[in-house]
């Protein structure tokens, strides 16, 4: 059992950029008494096409910073980072609760009527051993067709969102999944929920599009509760006061993306530059 004096401490969350904001929104909604320290590692964006050793280095660097800051737990709000280095992070901080991302293959496999599940993800996530093992685990339930989406993260990081360019990139990928008879599409990157309406429109009404923000929030809540770390008193009146943002990029540019993706209620968000 971890020291319960840590209950009021923040939960650390990181992503390569703004994709983790989709997870943060679920965390804020599902854990109303928790506070969060969110890092956007924008100087090293995107992770999806980088060599594994570079991603691992960034994961351990950011994990170390959040751990030293006193965060009581950490959420790796990035599928690519989780696939590349969740094992190393957990081995380094064996007694620190760490929750990672995993494409929702299991629920998709239980939902499909055609027996085919499509997954949109980064190049590194699709190529990772962790992902291959996940797919093999549920192969008896459904056939998985995975499509890497190089360039999509960079477009989502653009403010305002370039909807037409995003649609042009996604159209052939979604249509290929439909050609394979996929009737469920899993969003295997935390950036992708921000373009879920485009994916749904391209796929049509008979195809379900699912993400993993809420399952991760539920997992974090269960983990904090089991460790005696779940906050029991309101963190702040306003949702914007519950998060400290840090970016290794430009705080002004990050604020613009934050407002574009999550709304004007974040206009007064605390955003600091981070040099790590």
ROBA-842423 format. One record per residue: residue in one letter; x, y, z of N, C-alpha, C, CB in turn. Coordinates in steps of 0.2 Angstrom, whole numbers, padded with zeros to 4 digits, always signed. Glycine has a CB too. Example, Ala and Ser with C-alpha at 12.3 -4.5 7.8 and 13.67 -1.06 7.14 Angstrom:
BEGIN
A+0066-0028+0039+0062-0022+0039+0066-0016+0039+0057-0022+0045S+0064-0011+0035+0068-0005+0036+0064+0000+0039+0070-0003+0029
This chain:
BEGIN
X+0004-0006+0000+0000+0000+0000+0004+0006+0000-0005+0000+0006X+0003+0011-0004+0007+0017-0005+0004+0022+0000+0006+0020-0012X+0009+0026+0002+0007+0031+0008+0001+0036+0006+0013+0036+0009X-0004+0035+0010-0010+0039+0008-0009+0047+0009-0016+0037+0012X-0004+0049+0011-0003+0056+0011-0002+0059+0004+0004+0058+0015X-0001+0054+0000-0001+0056-0007-0008+0058-0011+0003+0051-0011X-0013+0056-0007-0020+0057-0010-0021+0064-0013-0025+0056-0004X-0019+0069-0010-0021+0076-0013-0016+0077-0019-0020+0081-0008X-0011+0073-0020-0006+0075-0026-0009+0074-0033+0000+0070-0025X-0006+0077-0038-0009+0076-0044-0007+0070-0048-0006+0082-0049X-0011+0068-0053-0009+0062-0057-0006+0065-0063-0016+0058-0059X+0000+0062-0065+0004+0064-0071+0001+0061-0077+0011+0063-0070X+0001+0065-0082-0002+0063-0089+0003+0065-0094-0009+0065-0090X+0005+0061-0099+0009+0064-0105+0007+0061-0111+0016+0063-0103X+0008+0065-0116+0007+0063-0123+0012+0067-0127+0000+0064-0126X+0013+0064-0134+0018+0068-0138+0015+0075-0140+0019+0064-0144X+0009+0076-0139+0006+0082-0141-0001+0083-0138+0005+0083-0148X-0006+0085-0142-0013+0087-0139-0017+0080-0139-0016+0092-0143X-0015+0075-0142-0019+0069-0142-0021+0067-0135-0016+0063-0146X-0017+0067-0131-0019+0065-0124-0024+0070-0121-0013+0066-0120X-0026+0075-0124-0031+0079-0121-0038+0075-0122-0032+0086-0125X-0039+0071-0127-0045+0067-0127-0045+0062-0121-0045+0063-0134X-0040+0060-0119-0039+0056-0113-0041+0060-0106-0033+0052-0112X-0037+0066-0106-0038+0070-0101-0045+0072-0100-0034+0077-0102X-0049+0073-0105-0056+0075-0104-0060+0069-0101-0059+0076-0111X-0058+0063-0102-0062+0057-0099-0060+0057-0092-0060+0051-0103X-0053+0058-0090-0051+0058-0084-0054+0063-0079-0043+0059-0083X-0055+0069-0082-0058+0074-0078-0065+0073-0077-0058+0081-0082X-0069+0070-0081-0076+0068-0081-0077+0062-0076-0079+0067-0087X-0073+0057-0076-0074+0051-0072-0071+0052-0065-0071+0045-0076X-0066+0056-0064-0063+0057-0058-0063+0064-0056-0055+0054-0058X-0069+0066-0053-0070+0073-0052-0066+0076-0046-0077+0074-0051X-0063+0072-0042-0059+0075-0036-0052+0075-0038-0061+0071-0030X-0050+0073-0043-0043+0072-0045-0040+0079-0048-0041+0066-0049X-0033+0080-0047-0030+0085-0051-0025+0082-0055-0026+0090-0046X-0023+0085-0061-0018+0082-0065-0013+0087-0068-0022+0080-0072X-0007+0084-0069-0001+0088-0072+0000+0085-0079+0006+0087-0068X-0002+0089-0084-0002+0086-0091+0004+0089-0095-0008+0088-0095X+0008+0084-0098+0014+0086-0102+0012+0085-0109+0020+0083-0100X+0013+0090-0114+0013+0089-0121+0020+0089-0123+0008+0094-0124X+0023+0084-0126+0030+0084-0128+0031+0086-0135+0033+0076-0127X+0028+0092-0136+0028+0094-0143+0034+0095-0147+0024+0101-0143X+0040+0096-0143+0046+0097-0146+0048+0091-0150+0051+0099-0141X+0046+0085-0148+0047+0079-0150+0042+0075-0154+0050+0074-0145X+0037+0079-0156+0031+0077-0160+0033+0075-0167+0025+0082-0160X+0030+0070-0170+0026+0065-0167+0030+0059-0165+0021+0062-0173X+0028+0055-0161+0031+0049-0159+0030+0043-0164+0029+0046-0152X+0025+0043-0168+0023+0038-0172+0028+0035-0177+0017+0039-0175X+0032+0039-0179+0037+0036-0184+0044+0037-0182+0036+0041-0191X+0045+0038-0175+0052+0038-0173+0055+0031-0171+0052+0043-0166X+0061+0031-0171+0064+0024-0169+0062+0023-0161+0072+0024-0169X+0062+0016-0160+0059+0014-0153+0064+0017-0148+0059+0006-0153X+0070+0017-0149+0075+0019-0143+0074+0027-0142+0082+0018-0145X+0072+0031-0147+0070+0038-0145+0064+0038-0141+0070+0042-0152X+0059+0034-0143+0052+0035-0139+0054+0033-0132+0047+0030-0143X+0057+0027-0131+0059+0025-0124+0062+0030-0120+0063+0018-0125X+0067+0033-0123+0071+0039-0120+0066+0044-0118+0076+0042-0124X+0061+0046-0122+0057+0052-0120+0052+0049-0115+0053+0054-0126X+0050+0043-0115+0045+0040-0110+0048+0040-0103+0043+0033-0112X+0055+0038-0103+0058+0038-0096+0060+0045-0094+0064+0034-0097X+0061+0049-0098+0063+0056-0096+0057+0060-0093+0065+0060-0102X+0051+0059-0097+0045+0062-0094+0042+0059-0088+0040+0062-0100X+0043+0052-0088+0041+0048-0082+0045+0051-0076+0042+0041-0083X+0052+0051-0077+0056+0053-0071+0054+0060-0069+0063+0054-0074X+0052+0065-0073+0051+0072-0071+0044+0072-0067+0050+0076-0078X+0039+0068-0070+0033+0068-0066+0034+0064-0059+0027+0064-0070X+0038+0059-0059+0039+0055-0053+0042+0060-0048+0043+0049-0054X+0047+0063-0050+0051+0068-0046+0047+0074-0043+0057+0071-0049X+0042+0076-0047+0037+0081-0046+0033+0079-0040+0033+0083-0052X+0032+0073-0039+0028+0070-0034+0021+0068-0036+0027+0076-0029X+0020+0067-0042+0014+0064-0045+0013+0057-0042+0014+0064-0052X+0006+0056-0039+0005+0050-0036+0004+0044-0041-0001+0050-0032X+0003+0045-0047+0002+0040-0052+0003+0043-0059-0005+0037-0052X+0003+0039-0064+0005+0042-0071+0000+0038-0076+0012+0041-0073X-0002+0042-0081-0006+0039-0087-0002+0041-0093-0013+0043-0087X+0000+0036-0096+0003+0036-0103-0002+0037-0108+0008+0030-0104X-0004+0043-0109-0010+0045-0114-0008+0045-0121-0013+0052-0112X-0004+0040-0123-0001+0039-0130+0000+0032-0131+0006+0043-0130X-0004+0029-0136-0003+0022-0138+0004+0020-0140-0008+0021-0144X+0007+0025-0144+0014+0023-0147+0019+0023-0141+0016+0029-0152X+0018+0027-0136+0023+0027-0130+0022+0021-0126+0022+0033-0126X+0015+0019-0125+0014+0013-0121+0016+0007-0125+0006+0013-0121X+0015+0006-0131+0018+0000-0135+0025+0000-0135+0015+0001-0142X+0029+0006-0135+0036+0006-0135+0039+0005-0128+0038+0012-0138X+0036+0008-0123+0040+0008-0117+0036+0007-0110+0044+0015-0117X+0030+0005-0111+0027+0004-0104+0030-0001-0100+0020+0002-0106X+0033-0006-0102+0037-0011-0098+0043-0008-0095+0039-0017-0103X+0047-0004-0099+0052-0001-0096+0051+0004-0090+0057+0003-0101X+0045+0008-0091+0043+0013-0086+0041+0009-0080+0037+0017-0089X+0037+0004-0081+0035+0000-0075+0040-0003-0071+0029-0005-0077X+0045-0006-0075+0051-0009-0072+0055-0004-0068+0056-0012-0077X+0056+0003-0070+0060+0008-0067+0056+0010-0061+0061+0014-0072X+0049+0011-0061+0046+0013-0055+0041+0008-0053+0042+0020-0057X+0043+0003-0050+0039-0003-0049+0034-0002-0044+0044-0009-0046X+0034+0003-0040+0029+0004-0035+0025+0010-0036+0032+0005-0028X+0025+0012-0042+0021+0018-0044+0016+0016-0049+0026+0024-0048X+0009+0018-0048+0004+0016-0052+0005+0019-0059-0003+0018-0049X+0005+0015-0064+0006+0018-0071+0001+0014-0076+0013+0016-0074X-0003+0018-0079-0009+0016-0083-0007+0018-0090-0016+0019-0081X-0007+0013-0095-0006+0015-0102-0012+0014-0106+0000+0010-0104X-0011+0015-0113-0016+0015-0118-0015+0008-0121-0016+0021-0123X-0021+0005-0123-0021-0001-0127-0027+0000-0132-0022-0007-0123X-0026-0001-0138-0032-0001-0143-0038-0006-0141-0030-0003-0150X-0044-0003-0142-0049-0007-0139-0051-0013-0143-0056-0002-0138X-0047-0018-0144-0048-0023-0148-0053-0028-0145-0041-0027-0150X-0053-0029-0139-0057-0034-0135-0065-0031-0136-0056-0034-0128X-0066-0025-0134-0073-0023-0135-0075-0023-0142-0074-0016-0132X-0071-0021-0147-0072-0021-0154-0074-0028-0156-0067-0018-0158X-0070-0033-0154-0071-0040-0156-0078-0043-0154-0065-0045-0153X-0080-0040-0148-0086-0043-0145-0092-0039-0149-0087-0041-0138X-0091-0033-0152-0096-0029-0155-0097-0031-0162-0094-0022-0155X-0092-0034-0166-0093-0034-0173-0098-0040-0175-0086-0036-0176X-0101-0038-0180-0106-0043-0183-0103-0047-0189-0113-0040-0185X-0098-0044-0193-0095-0046-0199-0089-0051-0197-0093-0041-0203X-0087-0050-0191-0081-0054-0189-0074-0050-0191-0081-0061-0192X-0075-0044-0193-0069-0040-0195-0069-0033-0191-0069-0039-0203X-0063-0032-0188-0062-0026-0184-0056-0022-0188-0060-0027-0177X-0058-0016-0189-0053-0011-0192-0049-0007-0186-0056-0007-0197X-0043-0006-0187-0039-0002-0182-0035+0004-0186-0035-0006-0178X-0036+0010-0184-0032+0016-0187-0027+0017-0181-0036+0022-0189X-0021+0017-0183-0015+0019-0178-0009+0022-0181-0014+0012-0174X-0004+0023-0177+0002+0026-0180+0006+0020-0182+0006+0029-0174X+0011+0021-0186+0015+0016-0189+0019+0012-0184+0021+0019-0194X+0021+0015-0178+0025+0012-0173+0020+0007-0169+0029+0016-0169X+0014+0010-0168+0009+0005-0164+0008-0001-0168+0003+0009-0163X+0006+0000-0174+0005-0006-0178+0011-0011-0179+0003-0004-0185X+0017-0009-0179+0023-0013-0179+0025-0016-0173+0028-0009-0183X+0022-0014-0167+0025-0016-0161+0023-0023-0159+0022-0011-0155X+0027-0026-0155+0026-0033-0153+0020-0033-0148+0032-0036-0149X+0019-0027-0144+0014-0027-0139+0007-0027-0143+0014-0020-0135X+0007-0023-0149+0001-0023-0153-0001-0030-0156+0001-0018-0158X+0005-0033-0159+0004-0040-0162+0001-0045-0157+0011-0042-0165X+0004-0045-0151+0002-0049-0146-0006-0048-0144+0006-0049-0140X-0008-0042-0144-0015-0040-0142-0019-0043-0148-0015-0032-0142X-0017-0042-0154-0021-0044-0160-0022-0052-0159-0018-0042-0166X-0016-0055-0158-0017-0063-0158-0021-0065-0152-0009-0065-0157X-0021-0061-0147-0025-0063-0141-0033-0064-0143-0024-0059-0135X-0035-0059-0147-0042-0059-0149-0044-0062-0156-0045-0052-0148X-0039-0065-0159-0040-0067-0166-0046-0073-0166-0034-0071-0168X-0047-0077-0161-0052-0081-0162-0059-0078-0162-0052-0086-0156X-0059-0072-0160-0066-0068-0160-0067-0064-0166-0066-0063-0154X-0061-0062-0169-0062-0057-0175-0056-0057-0179-0065-0050-0173X-0056-0055-0185-0050-0054-0189-0049-0046-0188-0051-0056-0196X-0043-0045-0187-0041-0038-0186-0037-0035-0192-0037-0037-0180X-0039-0030-0195-0036-0026-0201-0033-0019-0198-0041-0025-0207X-0027-0019-0198-0024-0013-0195-0021-0008-0201-0018-0014-0190X-0022-0002-0200-0020+0003-0205-0016+0008-0202-0026+0006-0210X-0010+0009-0203-0006+0015-0201-0008+0021-0204+0002+0014-0202X-0007+0027-0201-0010+0033-0203-0004+0038-0203-0016+0036-0199X+0001+0038-0206+0007+0043-0206+0004+0049-0208+0013+0040-0210X+0006+0054-0204+0004+0061-0206-0002+0064-0203+0004+0062-0213X-0006+0059-0200-0012+0061-0197-0011+0065-0190-0017+0055-0196X-0007+0063-0186-0005+0067-0180-0003+0074-0181+0000+0063-0176X+0001+0075-0186+0003+0082-0188-0003+0086-0190+0009+0081-0193X-0007+0083-0194-0013+0087-0196-0017+0089-0190-0017+0083-0201X-0018+0084-0185-0023+0086-0180-0019+0091-0175-0024+0079-0176X-0013+0091-0175-0009+0096-0171-0009+0103-0174-0002+0094-0170X-0013+0104-0180-0013+0110-0183-0020+0114-0181-0014+0109-0191X-0019+0120-0179-0025+0124-0177-0026+0130-0181-0023+0127-0169X-0032+0131-0184-0038+0126-0183-0037+0120-0187-0044+0129-0185X-0041+0115-0186-0040+0108-0189-0041+0109-0197-0045+0103-0186X-0037+0106-0201-0038+0107-0208-0042+0101-0210-0031+0106-0212X-0049+0102-0210-0053+0096-0211-0053+0093-0217-0060+0099-0210X-0052+0097-0223-0052+0094-0229-0046+0090-0230-0052+0100-0235X-0040+0092-0228-0034+0088-0229-0034+0082-0225-0028+0092-0226X-0037+0082-0219-0038+0076-0214-0043+0071-0218-0041+0078-0208X-0048+0073-0221-0053+0069-0225-0049+0066-0231-0059+0073-0227X-0045+0069-0234-0041+0067-0240-0037+0061-0238-0037+0072-0244X-0033+0062-0232-0029+0057-0229-0033+0051-0227-0025+0060-0224X-0038+0052-0224-0042+0046-0221-0046+0042-0226-0046+0049-0215X-0048+0045-0231-0053+0042-0235-0051+0035-0238-0055+0047-0241X-0045+0035-0241-0043+0028-0244-0042+0023-0238-0037+0029-0248X-0040+0025-0232-0039+0021-0227-0045+0018-0224-0035+0024-0221X-0050+0022-0223-0057+0020-0221-0060+0015-0226-0061+0026-0219X-0060+0017-0232-0063+0014-0238-0060+0007-0238-0062+0017-0244X-0053+0006-0237-0050+0000-0237-0052-0005-0231-0042+0000-0237X-0053-0002-0226-0056-0006-0220-0063-0008-0222-0057-0002-0214X-0067-0004-0225-0074-0006-0227-0074-0011-0232-0078+0000-0230X-0069-0011-0237-0068-0016-0242-0066-0023-0239-0062-0014-0247X-0063-0023-0233-0062-0029-0229-0068-0031-0225-0056-0028-0225X-0073-0028-0225-0080-0029-0222-0079-0027-0214-0081-0036-0222X-0075-0023-0212-0075-0021-0205-0081-0017-0204-0068-0016-0204X-0084-0018-0198-0090-0015-0196-0089-0011-0189-0096-0019-0196X-0083-0012-0187-0081-0008-0181-0074-0005-0182-0081-0013-0174X-0073+0001-0181-0066+0004-0182-0064+0007-0175-0066+0010-0187X-0058+0004-0173-0055+0006-0167-0050+0012-0168-0051+0000-0163X-0050+0017-0164-0045+0023-0164-0039+0021-0160-0049+0030-0162X-0034+0019-0163-0028+0017-0159-0023+0022-0158-0025+0011-0163X-0025+0028-0158-0020+0034-0156-0025+0039-0152-0017+0037-0162X-0022+0042-0147-0026+0047-0143-0028+0053-0147-0023+0048-0137X-0024+0055-0152-0026+0060-0156-0032+0059-0160-0020+0062-0161X-0033+0053-0162-0039+0052-0167-0046+0053-0165-0038+0045-0169X-0047+0053-0159-0054+0055-0157-0056+0062-0159-0055+0054-0149X-0051+0066-0160-0053+0073-0162-0055+0073-0169-0047+0078-0161X-0054+0068-0173-0057+0068-0180-0062+0062-0181-0051+0067-0185X-0064+0059-0175-0069+0054-0175-0075+0056-0180-0072+0052-0168X-0078+0062-0179-0084+0063-0184-0082+0062-0191-0086+0070-0182X-0076+0064-0193-0074+0063-0200-0074+0056-0202-0067+0067-0202X-0071+0052-0197-0070+0045-0198-0077+0041-0199-0066+0041-0193X-0082+0044-0194-0089+0041-0194-0092+0043-0201-0092+0044-0188X-0091+0049-0203-0095+0051-0209-0092+0047-0215-0094+0058-0211X-0086+0046-0216-0083+0042-0221-0085+0034-0221-0075+0042-0221X-0086+0032-0215-0087+0025-0214-0095+0023-0215-0085+0022-0207X-0099+0028-0213-0106+0027-0214-0109+0025-0208-0107+0022-0219X-0116+0025-0208-0120+0023-0201-0120+0016-0199-0127+0025-0203X-0118+0012-0203-0117+0005-0201-0111+0003-0197-0118+0000-0206X-0106+0007-0196-0100+0006-0194-0099+0010-0187-0094+0008-0198X-0097+0006-0182-0096+0009-0175-0088+0011-0175-0097+0004-0169X-0087+0017-0172-0081+0020-0171-0080+0021-0163-0080+0027-0175X-0074+0017-0161-0074+0017-0153-0067+0019-0152-0075+0010-0151X-0066+0023-0146-0060+0025-0143-0059+0022-0136-0060+0033-0143X-0054+0024-0132-0052+0021-0126-0051+0026-0120-0045+0017-0127X-0053+0032-0121-0053+0037-0115-0056+0035-0109-0055+0044-0118X-0063+0033-0110-0066+0031-0104-0064+0025-0100-0074+0030-0105X-0062+0019-0104-0059+0013-0101-0053+0015-0097-0058+0008-0106X-0049+0019-0100-0043+0021-0096-0044+0025-0090-0038+0025-0101X-0049+0029-0090-0051+0033-0084-0054+0028-0079-0057+0038-0086X-0058+0023-0081-0060+0018-0076-0055+0014-0073-0065+0014-0079X-0050+0013-0077-0044+0009-0075-0040+0013-0070-0040+0007-0081X-0039+0019-0071-0035+0023-0067-0039+0024-0060-0034+0030-0070X-0045+0025-0060-0049+0025-0054-0049+0019-0050-0057+0027-0056X-0049+0013-0053-0049+0007-0049-0042+0006-0046-0050+0001-0054X-0037+0008-0050-0030+0007-0048-0029+0012-0042-0025+0009-0053X-0031+0018-0042-0030+0023-0037-0034+0021-0030-0032+0030-0039X-0040+0018-0032-0044+0016-0026-0041+0010-0023-0051+0014-0028X-0038+0005-0026-0035-0001-0024-0028+0001-0020-0033-0006-0029X-0025+0006-0022-0019+0009-0018-0020+0013-0012-0014+0012-0023X-0027+0015-0011-0028+0020-0006-0027+0027-0008-0025+0018+0000X-0026+0028-0015-0024+0035-0017-0030+0039-0020-0019+0034-0022X-0036+0037-0020-0041+0040-0023-0043+0046-0019-0047+0036-0024X-0043+0052-0023-0045+0059-0019-0052+0058-0017-0043+0065-0024X-0053+0061-0011-0060+0061-0008-0063+0068-0007-0060+0057-0002X-0059+0073-0009-0062+0080-0008-0061+0084-0015-0058+0083-0002X-0066+0088-0016-0065+0092-0023-0059+0095-0023-0071+0097-0023X-0056+0095-0029-0049+0098-0031-0050+0105-0032-0046+0094-0037X-0055+0107-0035-0056+0114-0037-0063+0115-0040-0051+0117-0042X-0066+0121-0040-0072+0123-0042-0073+0122-0050-0075+0130-0040X-0068+0125-0053-0068+0125-0060-0064+0120-0063-0066+0132-0063X-0066+0117-0069-0062+0111-0072-0055+0113-0074-0066+0108-0077X-0054+0120-0076-0048+0122-0079-0043+0123-0073-0049+0129-0082X-0045+0124-0067-0041+0124-0061-0038+0118-0059-0044+0128-0055X-0040+0112-0061-0038+0106-0059-0032+0103-0063-0044+0101-0060X-0030+0107-0068-0025+0104-0072-0019+0110-0073-0027+0103-0079X-0013+0107-0072-0007+0111-0074-0004+0109-0080-0002+0111-0068X-0004+0113-0086-0001+0111-0092+0006+0112-0093-0005+0113-0098X+0010+0108-0096+0017+0109-0097+0018+0107-0105+0022+0105-0092X+0022+0111-0108+0024+0109-0115+0031+0110-0116+0020+0113-0120X+0034+0105-0120+0041+0106-0122+0042+0110-0128+0044+0099-0123X+0036+0112-0131+0035+0117-0137+0034+0124-0135+0030+0114-0142X+0030+0127-0139+0028+0134-0138+0021+0134-0134+0027+0138-0145X+0021+0137-0128+0015+0138-0124+0009+0142-0127+0016+0141-0117X+0011+0147-0131+0006+0151-0135+0003+0146-0140+0009+0157-0138X+0006+0143-0144+0004+0138-0149+0000+0133-0146+0009+0135-0153X+0002+0130-0140-0002+0125-0136-0009+0128-0134+0002+0122-0130X-0009+0134-0131-0015+0137-0129-0020+0137-0135-0014+0144-0126X-0018+0139-0141-0022+0139-0146-0025+0133-0148-0019+0142-0153X-0021+0127-0148-0024+0121-0149-0028+0118-0144-0018+0116-0150X-0027+0120-0138-0031+0118-0132-0038+0121-0133-0028+0120-0125X-0038+0127-0134-0045+0131-0135-0049+0128-0141-0044+0138-0136X-0045+0126-0146-0048+0124-0152-0051+0117-0151-0043+0124-0158X-0048+0113-0147-0050+0106-0146-0055+0105-0140-0044+0102-0145X-0054+0109-0135-0058+0108-0129-0062+0114-0127-0053+0107-0123X-0061+0119-0130-0066+0125-0129-0064+0131-0125-0072+0122-0126X-0067+0136-0126-0065+0142-0122-0065+0142-0115-0070+0148-0125X-0068+0137-0112-0068+0137-0104-0060+0136-0102-0072+0131-0102X-0056+0134-0107-0049+0133-0105-0045+0139-0106-0046+0127-0109X-0048+0145-0108-0044+0151-0109-0039+0153-0104-0049+0157-0111X-0041+0152-0098-0036+0154-0092-0032+0148-0090-0041+0157-0087X-0031+0143-0094-0027+0137-0091-0020+0139-0090-0028+0132-0097X-0017+0136-0085-0010+0137-0083-0006+0133-0088-0009+0136-0076X-0002+0136-0092+0003+0133-0097+0010+0135-0096+0000+0134-0104X+0014+0130-0094+0021+0132-0093+0026+0129-0098+0023+0131-0086X+0031+0132-0100+0036+0129-0105+0040+0124-0100+0041+0134-0108X+0042+0118-0103+0046+0113-0100+0052+0111-0104+0041+0107-0098X+0058+0112-0101+0064+0110-0104+0067+0104-0101+0069+0116-0103X+0065+0098-0104+0067+0092-0103+0068+0088-0109+0062+0088-0098
